[in-house]
Amino acid sequence: MSFISPIATDANGNAKATGSAKQLGKDDFLQLLVTKMQYQDPLEPMQDEDFIAQLAQFSSLEQMNNIADGIASSNQWDFLQMQSLNNAMASGLIGKEVKAEYSGVYLEEGKNASVSYTMTQPAQTLTLKIKDADGNLVATISKENIAAGTGSISWDGTDTRGNRVESGFYSVEATATTAAGATITPNLSLTGIVSRISYRDGAAFVNVNGVEISLGEITAVGEPGTFDNN
């Protein structure tokens, strides 16, 4: 019984570096079928049928992968277009008043990070726990005698040992304790004028009252003074 190699060879039996060797198409299968008919064993004409079926399954899988790659490329292109649109719209926010809620701050090299908060009632102590991207505690900041309303606390960018940490995004967890000993959760929110726009990793971030926030964290936009009574 003869065996048909799936690898194209020359007259000396060496493998050919052809395009068909890289990707099997309908012409390759037609050639395999013709070759099979020429060299198959007349006594066992169906001996290689399973082999051909396996090749056909491989081709179908390859086509499905190509379709999946095409869809992924299309989704990536849509994402880039939307990202470019958002970045272009961000510049229009300069000078506007915005309201935002956020979960962390971005620490720039050589600068402090400001954490804005909103208290629904007075508190005896306000504590901020600052964590890195892995959830490790970096620093703890406390402030006494907190009045109701909005306020901010500055973080100098140092850890619990007093060492300056790397620039990047740090999450913030805020808790507060009243004079009666009750625990309340302050809102990490702010209202202010957008002073500038920063771009990192293809995304736009706005700076409000010294706090850098992403566009997705903005909950409302208006002209200056819009939210004074809110």
Residue, then its C-alpha position, 0 to 999 in steps of 0.5 A: m500500500s502506498f502512503i501519500s505524504p501531506i508535505a510537498t516534495d521535489a524529485n529527490g524527496n526533499a520538502k518544498a518551501t512552498g506557499s501550500a506548505k504554509q497554508l492548505g487551500k482548496d487547490d491543495f486538497l484537489q491535488l491531494l485527491v488527484t494524487k491519491m487516485q493515481y497511487q492508491d492501492p486498487l485492492e484497498p481504494m478507501q485506505d486513505e479516506d480517514f487521512i483526507a477527512q482529517l485534512a479537511q477538518f484541519s482546513s475547516l478549523e483554519q478557516m474558523n481561526n481566520i474568521a475569529d482573527g478577522i472579528a478580533s481585528s475589527n473589534q480592535w479597530d472599533f476600540l481604537q476609533m472610540q478611544s480616539l473619539n474620546n481623546a478628542m472630546a476630552s479637550g473640550l472639557i477644559g474650563k468646564e465644571v465636572k462632578a466625578e466619583y473615583s477609586g484611586v489617584y495617579l501619582e506623578e513623578g516628583k509630585n504629590a497626589s491629592v485625594s478629594y472626599t465628601m462627608t455626609q456628616p462630621a467625623q472625628t477621624l478620617t483614614l485613607k488606605i493607599k494600595d498599589a496595583d497588587g493590593n498591597l498597603v503602601a501608606t495610611i493617612s489620617k486626619e482629625n476633626i473632619a467637617a461635613g462637606t467636601g475636602s481633600i488630603s494630600w499624599d506626598g507619595t511616600d510609603t509607610r517607611g518614608n520612601r518615595v514610591e514609583s509613579g502610577f495608579y494607586s487605589v484609595e480606601a476611605t473610612a471615617t469614625t464619628a465622635a460617637g464611635a460609629t463607622i461611616t464611609p466617605n465618598l471619594s468624589l469631587t466637583g471642580i473645573v477641569s484644568r488640563i488633560s493628560y494622555r497615557d497609554g492611549a487614554a485621556f485623563v482630566n485634572v480637577n482640583g489637582v486630582e487626575i481622573s479618567l473620563g469614565e469616572i465623570t458623572a456630570v458636566g456643566e458650565p462653571g458654577t453649575f453644581d455650586n448648590n448641588 
